[in-house]
Amino acid sequence: MKILLAASAASICFATPAFARTSDSDDENSVRFSDIVVTATPDTAQATAAIRRTPGAVAVVPDTAFKNTPVQTIKDILAYVPGVITQPRMGDDARVSIRGSGLSRAYGNRGVTMYIDGIPLNASDGLLDLFEVDPSAYRYVEVFKGANALRYGSNALGGAINLVTPTGSDASPLDARIDVGSFGYVKGQASTGGVSGALDYFATISAQRIDGYRDHSGGDAIRGNINVGYQISPGVQTRFYVYGATTNQHIPGEVNKDQAINAPRSANPIWIIQDQQRNVDSIRIANKTTLHFGKTTVDLSVFYNHRDVDHPIFQYYDFNSNDYGGFVRAVDDRSLGSIRNRLIIGANIQAGTNDTDYFVNLPGAVKGAPTASMMDRSKNVSAYAEDSLYLRPNLAIIAGIQFLHASRHRRDRFLSNGDQSGKKSYDLWSPRFGVLWDVDAEWQVFANVSRSAEVPSYDANIITPAGGVDLRAQRATTYEIGTRGRRGAIGWDLSLYRSVIRGELQCLTTGPFSACSIINAGQTVHQGIEAGLDAAIPLSALVSGDKLTITAAYTYSDFFFDGDPIYGDNELPGVPRHYLRAELLYKHPSGFYAGPNVEWAPGHYYADNANTLTVDPYTLLNLKAGLDVDGRWSAYVEGRNLTNKHYISAVATAGVANAASELFNPGIGRAVFGGVRFRW
């Protein structure tokens, strides 16, 4: 058994606390723990204050960190959050892994719960699709790693990400941008918002298209959302949300390692013959109402999501899904005598159906003979509570617990190959204990021990005929300790964790004509270091008010089997052991900024459980510059992968692989993107 040995602070490369990262030009918005200000708007400051009550690794990424950049995917938002690794596949699709969650997913995402305005974005069976995410539409993004997401009732290994849209109270009457770049990339976006008495509103719409770096990787998307809020009384506010998206994406497919490195722009020829695609139309409607009763705040929400998916791959998938549910969450923050106590209790329900038909995919994405037809139903009911008792004004002990009841039901309508109908349910308890110490106004220390649980999704074939694979829920126990803070111009964020996992859900690729096979691994261990640094160095000797800023995010991932009967103590595949993002920017008081940044993954990592096929290390050099004029006009440009390094960005892992295994997604070559933004 391996044990993580932590190096001294002086020997660790730190990464930025994401909530401390400032705009490339808005230096006045930097955070200091003493006044808890991230930007000039109260919503982000409030989110930062709330998230700092968590005894574990968390982050808030304000829009000033990504909106005045050519933001294209979720990777551009999460790039400087240590512990989060985003591996692009094609278009807007990527694998988002936090602390090794969903490492083996070749499609979709598992192990991370994503919310938009606190409302679940995952399907009711837990699968997450990123095609609905519009990365330039959000006011800020919250990241809760691991069981630190209990605030939202999430209990996934990776935790939760909450995408928060603006409201009329913090939106400009007009905010418009146009971005262009390599490989036929064009995107336009416009938003508006305002307040009229007790009513406020916000609306945004974007449209984009790209030919793609690789053959057969072009796509287009139109996305929009609107929210309208009304202050019914001083203690009651309600808000209605509508989100819509239509996306069309060609899929170039995984290729073998030689092709990925030496012909990275080529697609898998089988994918081209079958014209593999993923086309999604979705609509999401929700309401959230907040009630204030003195020291107690209650949130009530209901939501509905409909998706139509046209998805020719190795088979032709044609399905629609309907997910619906609601939640109630109460926060009570009061003094019990001379002791402060903060209690959070809540309950979530999410249910849904998948109505699916499979057909033979004939050349050119033509439906052939039917091969399967089913109706899947899922339901998840959870209740949770977390109490923070402040033994001293600066010292709190935290205890929490969650109960989850999940059920999956399949009705098979295609019986020529046997009846695959069935039901399965799970009942899971997950406790949590922690401590949070405010050493002073700018320095926190935290520790926690927590359990997490994940139920398999529909595609795991959890309902099987007699003799089939009976998948268990994935369970994990995580130990975490860390600190975050600021001293003068230097801010830091450091977490060390160790997760012992039983029944880790792995999605192992078996070939081009089937989906991955999902299994429960034996005992595995995920442990690592998440470290961050941000600093500002005045250069007043040159020009009054100019400075150099340093931002870095380092993630150390030590993931391995623990005495597995097949794989022994092998490393888990899919992610580099060391991963660094770092940036150096010169900032002039006029609003001009420029500087290089680097993405570095040193050392080989594996593509398979057997540790027979490796993924090569890589270093990407990028350069960006921009100008922000009076907070209204912004212009920005970024060159990415300037050395045109051929590298692998994502791996579809296997049990055992060889040189011919088609597991690899090449990374994008040299590219330039830029844009102009106007606010009024």
C-alpha positions as CSV (number, residue, x, y, z in Angstrom):
1,M,0.0,0.0,0.0
2,K,1.3,3.4,-0.9
3,I,1.1,6.4,1.5
4,L,1.2,10.0,0.3
5,L,4.2,11.8,1.7
6,A,3.6,15.6,1.7
7,A,6.6,17.8,0.8
8,S,7.3,20.9,2.8
9,A,5.5,24.1,1.7
10,A,8.7,25.5,0.3
11,S,9.1,22.5,-2.1
12,I,5.6,22.6,-3.5
13,C,4.6,24.6,-6.6
14,F,1.5,26.4,-5.5
15,A,-1.6,27.4,-7.5
16,T,-4.0,30.3,-7.4
17,P,-7.0,30.3,-5.1
18,A,-9.5,30.7,-7.9
19,F,-11.6,33.1,-5.9
20,A,-8.5,35.3,-5.7
21,R,-7.8,35.5,-9.4
22,T,-8.4,38.9,-10.9
23,S,-9.2,40.3,-14.3
24,D,-6.5,40.8,-16.7
25,S,-7.1,44.5,-16.3
26,D,-9.3,45.0,-13.2
27,D,-6.7,44.9,-10.5
28,E,-8.9,46.8,-8.1
29,N,-11.2,43.7,-7.8
30,S,-8.6,41.4,-6.2
31,V,-9.7,39.5,-3.1
32,R,-8.4,40.0,0.4
33,F,-9.7,37.8,3.1
34,S,-10.1,40.7,5.6
35,D,-12.8,42.3,3.5
36,I,-13.9,39.3,1.4
37,V,-14.2,41.3,-1.9
38,V,-13.6,39.5,-5.2
39,T,-15.2,42.0,-7.5
40,A,-17.0,45.3,-7.0
41,T,-20.4,43.5,-7.1
42,P,-22.0,42.2,-3.9
43,D,-23.1,38.8,-5.4
44,T,-19.6,37.5,-5.9
45,A,-18.5,38.8,-2.6
46,Q,-21.4,37.1,-0.9
47,A,-20.6,33.8,-2.7
48,T,-17.0,34.1,-1.6
49,A,-18.0,34.8,2.0
50,A,-20.4,31.8,2.0
51,I,-17.9,29.4,0.4
52,R,-15.2,30.2,3.0
53,R,-17.4,28.6,5.6
54,T,-16.6,25.2,4.1
55,P,-14.0,23.2,5.9
56,G,-12.4,21.9,2.7
57,A,-11.2,22.8,-0.8
58,V,-13.5,25.2,-2.6
59,A,-13.2,28.1,-5.1
60,V,-15.1,30.9,-6.7
61,V,-14.1,31.9,-10.2
62,P,-15.4,35.4,-11.0
63,D,-16.3,36.4,-14.6
64,T,-13.4,38.9,-14.6
65,A,-11.1,35.8,-14.8
66,F,-12.5,34.6,-18.1
67,K,-14.9,36.9,-19.9
68,N,-12.3,39.3,-21.3
69,T,-10.6,36.4,-23.0
70,P,-11.5,34.1,-26.0
71,V,-13.3,31.7,-23.6
72,Q,-14.5,28.7,-25.6
73,T,-15.0,25.8,-23.3
74,I,-15.4,25.0,-19.6
75,K,-11.6,24.4,-19.5
76,D,-11.1,28.2,-20.0
77,I,-13.0,28.8,-16.8
78,L,-11.5,26.1,-14.6
79,A,-7.9,26.3,-15.9
80,Y,-6.5,27.8,-12.7
81,V,-8.5,25.8,-10.1
82,P,-6.0,23.3,-8.6
83,G,-7.4,19.8,-8.5
84,V,-9.6,20.2,-11.6
85,I,-8.2,18.7,-14.8
86,T,-10.2,19.3,-18.0
87,Q,-9.3,17.2,-21.0
88,P,-10.9,18.4,-24.3
89,R,-12.2,15.8,-26.8
90,M,-13.8,17.8,-29.6
91,G,-15.8,21.0,-29.9
92,D,-17.3,21.9,-26.5
93,D,-17.0,18.4,-25.2
94,A,-14.4,17.5,-22.5
95,R,-13.8,15.2,-19.6
96,V,-13.9,17.2,-16.3
97,S,-12.2,15.3,-13.5
98,I,-11.9,16.5,-9.9
99,R,-9.6,14.4,-7.7
100,G,-9.8,11.6,-10.3
101,S,-13.6,11.5,-10.7
102,G,-14.8,9.9,-13.9
103,L,-11.3,9.2,-15.1
104,S,-12.2,6.5,-17.5
105,R,-15.2,8.1,-19.2
106,A,-14.8,8.1,-23.0
107,Y,-18.0,10.1,-23.4
108,G,-20.1,12.2,-21.0
109,N,-19.0,12.9,-17.5
110,R,-19.4,11.1,-14.2
111,G,-18.4,11.8,-10.6
112,V,-19.1,15.6,-10.8
113,T,-22.5,17.2,-10.2
114,M,-23.0,20.3,-12.2
115,Y,-25.6,23.0,-11.4
116,I,-26.7,26.1,-13.1
117,D,-28.0,28.6,-10.6
118,G,-28.2,25.8,-8.0
119,I,-30.4,23.7,-10.3
120,P,-29.1,20.2,-11.4
121,L,-27.6,20.1,-14.9
122,N,-26.9,16.3,-14.7
123,A,-29.5,13.9,-16.0
124,S,-31.5,12.0,-13.4
125,D,-29.2,9.0,-13.7
126,G,-26.1,11.1,-13.0
127,L,-24.6,11.5,-16.5
128,L,-23.4,15.0,-17.4
129,D,-23.3,16.4,-20.9
130,L,-21.3,19.6,-21.4
131,F,-22.9,20.6,-24.7
132,E,-25.4,22.8,-22.9
133,V,-22.7,24.8,-21.1
134,D,-22.1,28.3,-22.5
135,P,-18.8,29.3,-20.9
136,S,-19.1,33.1,-21.6
137,A,-22.6,33.4,-20.1
138,Y,-21.9,33.2,-16.3
139,R,-21.4,35.8,-13.6
140,Y,-19.2,33.5,-11.5
141,V,-18.6,29.8,-11.0
142,E,-18.4,27.9,-7.7
143,V,-16.3,24.8,-7.3
144,F,-16.8,22.4,-4.4
145,K,-14.3,19.5,-4.4
146,G,-15.3,16.1,-3.1
147,A,-17.8,16.0,-0.2
148,N,-17.4,19.7,0.3
149,A,-20.4,20.0,-2.0
150,L,-22.8,18.9,0.7
151,R,-24.1,22.5,0.7
152,Y,-26.0,21.5,-2.4
153,G,-26.7,17.9,-1.3
154,S,-24.2,16.6,-3.8
155,N,-22.4,13.4,-2.8
156,A,-20.1,12.6,-5.8
157,L,-16.4,11.8,-5.5
158,G,-15.4,14.9,-7.5
159,G,-17.9,17.2,-5.8
160,A,-19.9,19.9,-7.6
161,I,-19.6,22.9,-10.0
162,N,-22.3,25.6,-9.9
163,L,-22.6,27.9,-12.9
164,V,-24.2,31.2,-11.8
165,T,-25.8,33.5,-14.4
166,P,-26.2,37.2,-13.9
167,T,-29.4,38.9,-12.8
168,G,-30.8,42.2,-13.7
169,S,-29.2,43.8,-10.6
170,D,-25.7,43.1,-11.7
171,A,-26.0,43.1,-15.5
172,S,-25.2,45.8,-18.0
173,P,-28.0,47.1,-20.3
174,L,-25.9,45.9,-23.2
175,D,-22.9,43.5,-23.1
176,A,-21.9,42.2,-26.6
177,R,-18.9,40.4,-27.9
178,I,-17.6,38.8,-31.1
179,D,-14.8,36.2,-31.1
180,V,-12.9,34.7,-34.1
181,G,-10.0,32.4,-34.5
182,S,-8.3,29.4,-36.1
183,F,-10.1,26.5,-37.6
184,G,-13.1,28.5,-38.7
185,Y,-14.1,29.6,-35.1
186,V,-16.7,32.4,-34.9
187,K,-18.8,33.2,-31.9
188,G,-21.1,36.1,-31.1
189,Q,-22.9,36.8,-27.9
190,A,-25.2,39.6,-26.5
191,S,-26.9,40.1,-23.2
192,T,-29.1,42.7,-21.5
193,G,-30.4,43.2,-18.0
194,G,-32.0,45.7,-15.8
195,V,-34.2,46.6,-12.9
196,S,-37.7,48.1,-12.8
197,G,-39.1,48.5,-9.3
198,A,-39.5,45.1,-7.7
199,L,-38.8,43.3,-11.0
200,D,-35.4,42.5,-12.5
201,Y,-34.5,40.6,-15.7
202,F,-31.5,39.2,-17.6
203,A,-31.3,37.6,-21.0
204,T,-28.4,36.4,-23.1
205,I,-28.0,34.6,-26.4
206,S,-25.0,33.2,-28.3
207,A,-24.3,31.5,-31.6
208,Q,-21.1,29.8,-32.7
209,R,-19.6,27.6,-35.3
210,I,-16.2,26.0,-35.9
211,D,-14.8,23.8,-38.6
212,G,-12.6,22.1,-36.1
213,Y,-8.9,21.3,-35.8
214,R,-9.4,17.6,-36.8
215,D,-11.3,16.2,-39.7
216,H,-14.9,15.6,-39.0
217,S,-14.9,17.7,-35.9
218,G,-17.0,20.7,-37.0
219,G,-20.0,21.9,-35.1
220,D,-22.3,24.7,-34.3
221,A,-24.5,25.8,-31.4
222,I,-27.1,28.3,-30.3
223,R,-27.6,28.8,-26.6
224,G,-29.6,31.3,-24.6
225,N,-31.1,31.8,-21.1
226,I,-33.3,34.3,-19.4
227,N,-34.2,34.9,-15.8
228,V,-36.8,37.2,-14.3
229,G,-36.9,37.9,-10.6
230,Y,-39.6,39.6,-8.5
231,Q,-39.3,40.9,-4.9
232,I,-42.7,39.9,-3.6
233,S,-42.0,41.4,-0.1
234,P,-38.9,42.3,1.9
235,G,-38.6,38.7,2.9
236,V,-39.7,36.9,-0.2
237,Q,-38.1,36.8,-3.7
238,T,-38.9,34.5,-6.6
239,R,-37.1,34.0,-9.8
240,F,-38.0,32.1,-13.0
241,Y,-35.4,30.6,-15.3
242,V,-35.5,29.4,-18.9
243,Y,-32.5,27.9,-20.6
244,G,-32.4,26.6,-24.2
245,A,-29.7,25.1,-26.5
246,T,-29.4,23.5,-29.8
247,T,-26.0,21.9,-30.6
248,N,-24.7,19.9,-33.6
249,Q,-21.3,18.3,-33.3
250,H,-19.4,15.9,-35.6
251,I,-17.3,13.3,-33.8
252,P,-13.8,12.6,-35.1
253,G,-13.3,9.6,-32.8
254,E,-10.4,8.1,-30.9
255,V,-7.3,6.9,-32.9
256,N,-4.2,4.9,-32.0
257,K,-1.2,6.6,-30.5
258,D,0.9,6.8,-33.7
259,Q,-1.9,8.5,-35.6
260,A,-2.7,10.8,-32.7
261,I,1.0,12.0,-32.6
262,N,2.0,11.9,-36.2
263,A,-1.3,12.8,-38.0
264,P,-3.2,14.6,-35.3
265,R,-5.7,16.4,-37.6
266,S,-7.0,13.1,-39.1
267,A,-10.2,11.4,-37.8
268,N,-10.9,7.8,-37.3
269,P,-12.0,6.5,-40.8
270,I,-14.8,4.4,-39.3
271,W,-16.2,7.5,-37.6
272,I,-16.2,9.3,-41.0
273,I,-17.9,6.4,-42.8
274,Q,-20.6,6.3,-40.2
275,D,-20.8,10.1,-40.0
276,Q,-20.8,9.9,-36.2
277,Q,-22.5,12.9,-34.6
278,R,-24.1,14.2,-31.4
279,N,-27.0,16.6,-31.9
280,V,-28.9,17.8,-28.9
281,D,-31.9,20.1,-28.5
282,S,-32.7,21.0,-24.9
283,I,-35.1,23.2,-22.9
284,R,-34.9,23.8,-19.2
285,I,-37.4,25.6,-17.1
286,A,-37.1,26.3,-13.3
287,N,-38.2,28.5,-10.5
288,K,-36.4,29.3,-7.3
289,T,-38.1,31.1,-4.4
290,T,-36.2,32.4,-1.3
291,L,-37.9,33.1,2.0
292,H,-36.3,35.0,4.9
293,F,-37.5,34.4,8.5
294,G,-35.2,36.4,10.7
295,K,-32.0,34.3,11.1
296,T,-33.4,31.5,8.8
297,T,-33.3,31.5,5.0
298,V,-35.3,28.9,3.0
299,D,-34.8,28.1,-0.8
300,L,-37.5,26.3,-2.6
301,S,-37.1,25.2,-6.3
302,V,-38.8,23.1,-9.0
303,F,-37.3,22.3,-12.4
304,Y,-38.0,20.5,-15.7
305,N,-35.6,19.6,-18.5
306,H,-36.4,18.1,-21.9
307,R,-33.8,16.9,-24.4
308,D,-34.0,15.4,-27.8
309,V,-30.8,13.6,-28.9
310,D,-30.0,12.4,-32.4
311,H,-26.8,10.5,-32.0
312,P,-25.4,8.3,-34.8
313,I,-22.3,6.5,-33.5
314,F,-21.4,2.8,-33.8
315,Q,-25.2,2.4,-33.6
316,Y,-27.8,5.0,-34.3
317,Y,-29.1,6.3,-31.0
318,D,-32.4,8.2,-31.0
319,F,-33.7,9.2,-27.7
320,N,-35.5,11.9,-25.6
321,S,-35.2,12.5,-21.9
322,N,-37.4,14.2,-19.5
323,D,-36.0,15.1,-16.0
324,Y,-37.9,16.9,-13.3
325,G,-37.6,17.5,-9.6
326,G,-37.2,20.0,-6.9
327,F,-35.4,20.9,-3.7
328,V,-35.8,22.6,-0.4
329,R,-32.8,24.0,1.6
330,A,-32.9,25.9,4.9
331,V,-30.0,27.8,6.4
332,D,-30.3,28.9,10.1
333,D,-27.4,31.1,11.4
334,R,-27.9,32.2,15.0
335,S,-26.4,32.3,18.5
336,L,-27.1,29.6,21.0
337,G,-26.3,31.6,24.1
338,S,-22.8,32.8,23.5
339,I,-22.0,30.3,20.8
340,R,-22.7,30.8,17.1
341,N,-24.4,27.9,15.3
342,R,-25.0,27.5,11.6
343,L,-27.4,24.7,10.5
344,I,-28.1,23.6,6.9
345,I,-30.8,21.1,6.2
346,G,-32.3,20.1,2.8
347,A,-33.9,17.5,0.6
348,N,-33.7,16.9,-3.1
349,I,-35.8,14.9,-5.5
350,Q,-34.9,14.3,-9.1
351,A,-36.6,11.8,-11.4
352,G,-36.7,11.2,-15.1
353,T,-37.2,9.0,-18.1
354,N,-35.1,8.1,-21.1
355,D,-37.1,6.8,-24.1
356,T,-34.5,5.2,-26.3
357,D,-34.4,3.4,-29.7
358,Y,-31.3,1.9,-31.2
359,F,-30.8,1.2,-34.9
360,V,-28.0,-0.1,-37.1
361,N,-26.0,3.0,-38.3
362,L,-25.5,2.6,-42.0
363,P,-22.8,4.5,-43.9
364,G,-23.6,8.2,-43.9
365,A,-25.6,8.2,-40.6
366,V,-28.7,6.4,-42.0
367,K,-31.0,4.5,-39.7
368,G,-31.0,0.8,-40.5
369,A,-32.8,-2.1,-38.7
370,P,-33.8,-1.6,-35.1
371,T,-31.5,-3.3,-32.5
372,A,-32.9,-2.2,-29.2
373,S,-35.8,-0.2,-27.6
374,M,-36.3,0.6,-24.0
375,M,-37.8,3.0,-21.5
376,D,-35.6,3.8,-18.5
377,R,-36.8,5.5,-15.4
378,S,-34.7,6.8,-12.5
379,K,-35.5,8.5,-9.2
380,N,-33.2,10.0,-6.6
381,V,-34.4,11.2,-3.2
382,S,-31.9,12.6,-0.8
383,A,-31.9,14.4,2.6
384,Y,-28.9,16.0,4.2
385,A,-27.9,18.1,7.2
386,E,-24.8,20.0,8.2
387,D,-24.1,21.8,11.4
388,S,-21.3,24.2,12.1
389,L,-20.8,24.9,15.8
390,Y,-18.4,27.8,16.6
391,L,-16.6,26.8,19.9
392,R,-14.8,30.1,19.6
393,P,-15.6,33.0,17.2
394,N,-12.8,31.8,14.9
395,L,-13.0,28.0,15.4
396,A,-15.9,25.8,14.2
397,I,-16.5,22.1,14.2
398,I,-18.7,20.7,11.5
399,A,-20.8,17.5,11.3
400,G,-23.0,16.5,8.4
401,I,-24.8,13.5,7.0
402,Q,-26.6,12.6,3.8
403,F,-29.1,9.8,3.0
404,L,-29.7,8.8,-0.7
405,H,-32.3,6.5,-2.0
406,A,-31.8,5.9,-5.8
407,S,-33.8,3.5,-8.0
408,R,-33.4,2.5,-11.6
409,H,-36.1,0.8,-13.7
410,R,-35.8,-0.5,-17.3
411,R,-38.7,-1.7,-19.5
412,D,-37.3,-3.6,-22.5
413,R,-39.4,-3.2,-25.7
414,F,-37.2,-5.1,-28.0
415,L,-37.5,-8.8,-26.9
416,S,-35.9,-10.7,-29.8
417,N,-32.6,-10.9,-27.9
418,G,-34.3,-11.6,-24.5
419,D,-36.0,-9.4,-22.0
420,Q,-33.6,-7.0,-20.3
421,S,-36.3,-5.5,-18.1
422,G,-35.6,-5.1,-14.4
423,K,-35.3,-2.8,-11.3
424,K,-32.6,-2.0,-8.9
425,S,-32.4,0.4,-5.9
426,Y,-29.7,1.7,-3.6
427,D,-29.9,3.1,0.0
428,L,-26.7,4.9,1.0
429,W,-25.6,6.9,4.1
430,S,-22.7,9.3,4.0
431,P,-21.5,11.1,7.1
432,R,-19.0,14.0,7.3
433,F,-16.9,15.7,10.1
434,G,-14.7,18.7,9.8
435,V,-13.0,21.6,11.5
436,L,-12.5,25.2,10.3
437,W,-10.0,27.6,12.0
438,D,-9.7,31.3,11.1
439,V,-6.1,31.8,12.3
440,D,-6.6,35.5,11.6
441,A,-8.6,37.7,9.2
442,E,-6.6,36.5,6.2
443,W,-5.7,32.9,7.0
444,Q,-7.8,29.7,7.3
445,V,-6.9,26.1,8.2
446,F,-9.3,23.3,7.6
447,A,-9.6,19.5,7.9
448,N,-12.4,17.0,7.3
449,V,-13.2,13.3,7.0
450,S,-16.1,12.4,4.7
451,R,-17.9,9.6,2.9
452,S,-19.3,9.8,-0.7
453,A,-21.4,7.5,-2.9
454,E,-22.2,7.3,-6.6
455,V,-24.9,5.2,-8.2
456,P,-24.2,3.8,-11.8
457,S,-25.9,5.5,-14.7
458,Y,-28.2,3.9,-17.3
459,D,-25.4,3.1,-19.7
460,A,-23.8,0.9,-17.1
461,N,-26.3,-1.9,-17.7
462,I,-27.0,-2.1,-14.0
463,I,-30.1,-4.0,-14.7
464,T,-29.1,-7.3,-16.3
465,P,-30.5,-10.8,-16.9
466,A,-29.6,-13.6,-14.6
467,G,-25.8,-14.2,-14.7
468,G,-25.1,-10.6,-15.8
469,V,-22.9,-8.1,-14.1
470,D,-24.5,-6.7,-10.9
471,L,-22.8,-3.3,-10.4
472,R,-22.5,-1.8,-6.9
473,A,-22.6,1.8,-5.9
474,Q,-19.1,3.4,-5.7
475,R,-18.2,4.3,-2.1
476,A,-15.3,6.4,-0.9
477,T,-13.8,7.7,2.4
478,T,-11.8,10.9,2.0
479,Y,-9.4,12.5,4.5
480,E,-8.4,16.1,3.7
481,I,-6.4,18.9,5.3
482,G,-5.5,22.3,3.9
483,T,-5.1,26.0,4.3
484,R,-5.9,29.2,2.3
485,G,-5.1,32.8,2.8
486,R,-3.2,35.9,1.9
487,R,-0.2,37.9,3.2
488,G,0.2,41.2,1.5
489,A,0.4,40.7,-2.3
490,I,0.7,36.9,-2.0
491,G,-2.3,34.5,-1.8
492,W,-2.2,30.8,-1.4
493,D,-4.5,27.7,-1.5
494,L,-3.2,24.3,-0.4
495,S,-5.1,21.0,0.1
496,L,-3.9,17.4,0.7
497,Y,-6.3,14.6,0.4
498,R,-6.5,10.8,0.4
499,S,-9.6,8.9,-0.8
500,V,-10.0,5.1,-0.3
501,I,-12.6,3.9,-2.9
502,R,-14.4,0.6,-3.0
503,G,-16.1,-0.4,-6.2
504,E,-14.8,2.5,-8.3
505,L,-16.8,2.7,-11.5
506,Q,-14.6,2.3,-14.5
507,C,-15.7,2.7,-18.2
508,L,-13.3,0.5,-20.1
509,T,-13.1,0.8,-23.9
510,T,-13.3,-2.6,-25.7
511,G,-13.4,-1.6,-29.4
512,P,-14.9,0.8,-32.0
513,F,-18.2,-1.1,-32.4
514,S,-19.4,-0.9,-28.8
515,A,-19.8,1.5,-25.9
516,C,-17.3,1.1,-23.1
517,S,-17.9,-1.7,-20.6
518,I,-18.6,-0.4,-17.0
519,I,-17.2,-2.4,-14.1
520,N,-16.6,-2.1,-10.4
521,A,-12.9,-2.1,-9.7
522,G,-11.6,-3.5,-6.4
523,Q,-10.2,-1.1,-3.8
524,T,-8.5,1.9,-5.3
525,V,-6.8,5.0,-3.8
526,H,-6.9,8.6,-5.0
527,Q,-4.6,10.9,-3.2
528,G,-2.9,14.1,-4.1
529,I,-1.9,17.7,-3.5
530,E,-3.8,20.8,-4.9
531,A,-1.8,23.9,-4.5
532,G,-2.1,27.5,-5.7
533,L,-0.3,30.8,-5.7
534,D,-1.2,34.3,-6.9
535,A,1.1,37.3,-6.5
536,A,1.4,40.9,-7.7
537,I,4.8,42.5,-7.9
538,P,4.8,46.4,-8.2
539,L,7.0,47.8,-10.9
540,S,6.7,51.5,-9.9
541,A,10.3,52.1,-11.0
542,L,9.1,51.8,-14.6
543,V,5.6,53.3,-14.6
544,S,3.5,54.3,-11.6
545,G,0.9,51.6,-11.0
546,D,2.2,48.9,-13.3
547,K,2.9,45.4,-12.0
548,L,3.7,41.8,-12.8
549,T,1.2,39.2,-11.7
550,I,1.9,35.6,-11.2
551,T,-0.8,32.9,-11.2
552,A,-0.2,29.2,-11.0
553,A,-2.2,26.0,-10.3
554,Y,-0.5,22.7,-9.6
555,T,-2.2,19.3,-9.2
556,Y,-0.5,16.2,-8.0
557,S,-2.5,13.0,-8.7
558,D,-1.4,9.7,-7.2
559,F,-4.1,7.2,-8.2
560,F,-3.6,3.4,-8.0
561,F,-5.2,0.0,-7.4
562,D,-4.7,-1.3,-3.9
563,G,-4.0,-5.0,-4.0
564,D,-6.3,-5.7,-7.0
565,P,-6.5,-9.5,-8.0
566,I,-5.8,-8.6,-11.6
567,Y,-3.9,-5.3,-11.6
568,G,-2.1,-5.5,-8.3
569,D,-0.9,-2.0,-7.3
570,N,-0.9,-0.6,-10.8
571,E,-1.5,3.1,-11.5
572,L,-4.9,4.1,-12.5
573,P,-4.9,5.3,-16.1
574,G,-6.2,8.5,-17.7
575,V,-4.6,11.5,-16.0
576,P,-1.0,12.9,-15.6
577,R,0.6,12.5,-12.2
578,H,1.8,16.2,-12.3
579,Y,-0.1,19.0,-14.0
580,L,0.7,22.7,-13.9
581,R,-0.9,25.8,-15.3
582,A,1.1,29.0,-14.8
583,E,0.9,32.6,-16.1
584,L,3.0,35.7,-15.9
585,L,1.3,39.0,-16.9
586,Y,2.6,42.5,-17.2
587,K,-0.3,45.0,-16.4
588,H,-0.2,48.7,-17.2
589,P,-2.6,51.1,-15.5
590,S,-3.9,52.1,-18.9
591,G,-5.6,48.7,-19.1
592,F,-3.0,47.0,-21.4
593,Y,-1.7,43.6,-20.3
594,A,0.4,40.9,-21.9
595,G,2.3,37.8,-21.0
596,P,3.0,34.1,-21.5
597,N,1.3,31.1,-19.8
598,V,2.2,27.5,-19.9
599,E,0.4,24.1,-19.5
600,W,2.8,21.4,-18.4
601,A,2.2,17.7,-17.9
602,P,5.7,16.2,-17.2
603,G,6.2,12.5,-17.1
604,H,4.3,9.6,-18.8
605,Y,1.0,8.3,-17.6
606,Y,-0.9,5.2,-18.6
607,A,-3.8,4.5,-21.0
608,D,-4.8,1.1,-19.5
609,N,-5.2,-0.6,-16.2
610,A,-2.5,-3.1,-17.1
611,N,0.0,-0.2,-17.5
612,T,1.2,-1.5,-20.9
613,L,0.6,1.7,-23.0
614,T,1.8,5.1,-22.0
615,V,0.8,8.7,-22.9
616,D,3.7,11.0,-23.5
617,P,4.4,14.2,-21.5
618,Y,3.8,17.6,-23.1
619,T,4.4,21.3,-22.6
620,L,2.2,24.0,-24.2
621,L,3.4,27.6,-24.5
622,N,0.7,30.2,-24.9
623,L,0.8,34.0,-25.1
624,K,-2.0,36.6,-24.6
625,A,-2.5,40.3,-24.7
626,G,-5.4,42.7,-24.3
627,L,-6.6,46.2,-23.6
628,D,-9.5,47.3,-21.4
629,V,-10.7,50.8,-22.0
630,D,-12.7,52.5,-19.2
631,G,-14.4,49.2,-18.4
632,R,-16.5,49.4,-21.6
633,W,-14.4,48.4,-24.5
634,S,-12.1,45.3,-24.3
635,A,-10.0,43.7,-27.0
636,Y,-8.1,40.5,-26.5
637,V,-6.0,38.0,-28.4
638,E,-4.4,34.7,-27.4
639,G,-2.0,32.4,-29.2
640,R,-2.2,28.8,-28.0
641,N,0.3,26.0,-28.4
642,L,2.7,28.3,-30.1
643,T,5.3,25.6,-30.7
644,N,2.7,23.4,-32.4
645,K,3.3,20.5,-30.0
646,H,1.7,17.3,-31.0
647,Y,0.2,15.8,-27.9
648,I,-2.7,13.7,-26.5
649,S,-5.4,15.7,-24.7
650,A,-7.7,12.9,-23.6
651,V,-7.7,9.1,-23.3
652,A,-10.5,6.5,-23.5
653,T,-9.0,4.0,-21.0
654,A,-8.9,0.3,-21.5
655,G,-8.3,-2.8,-19.3
656,V,-5.3,-3.9,-21.5
657,A,-4.1,-1.9,-24.5
658,N,-1.5,-2.2,-27.2
659,A,-0.1,0.0,-30.0
660,A,-3.1,-0.6,-32.2
661,S,-5.7,0.4,-29.5
662,E,-7.8,3.4,-30.7
663,L,-8.0,5.3,-27.4
664,F,-6.5,8.7,-28.0
665,N,-7.9,12.2,-28.8
666,P,-5.1,14.5,-30.2
667,G,-4.8,18.0,-28.7
668,I,-5.3,21.1,-30.8
669,G,-2.3,22.4,-32.7
670,R,-1.1,26.0,-33.0
671,A,-4.0,28.4,-32.9
672,V,-4.8,32.1,-32.5
673,F,-8.1,33.4,-31.1
674,G,-9.2,36.9,-30.3
675,G,-12.2,39.2,-29.9
676,V,-13.8,42.5,-28.9
677,R,-16.3,43.1,-26.1
678,F,-18.4,46.2,-25.5
679,R,-20.4,47.0,-22.3
680,W,-22.8,49.9,-21.9
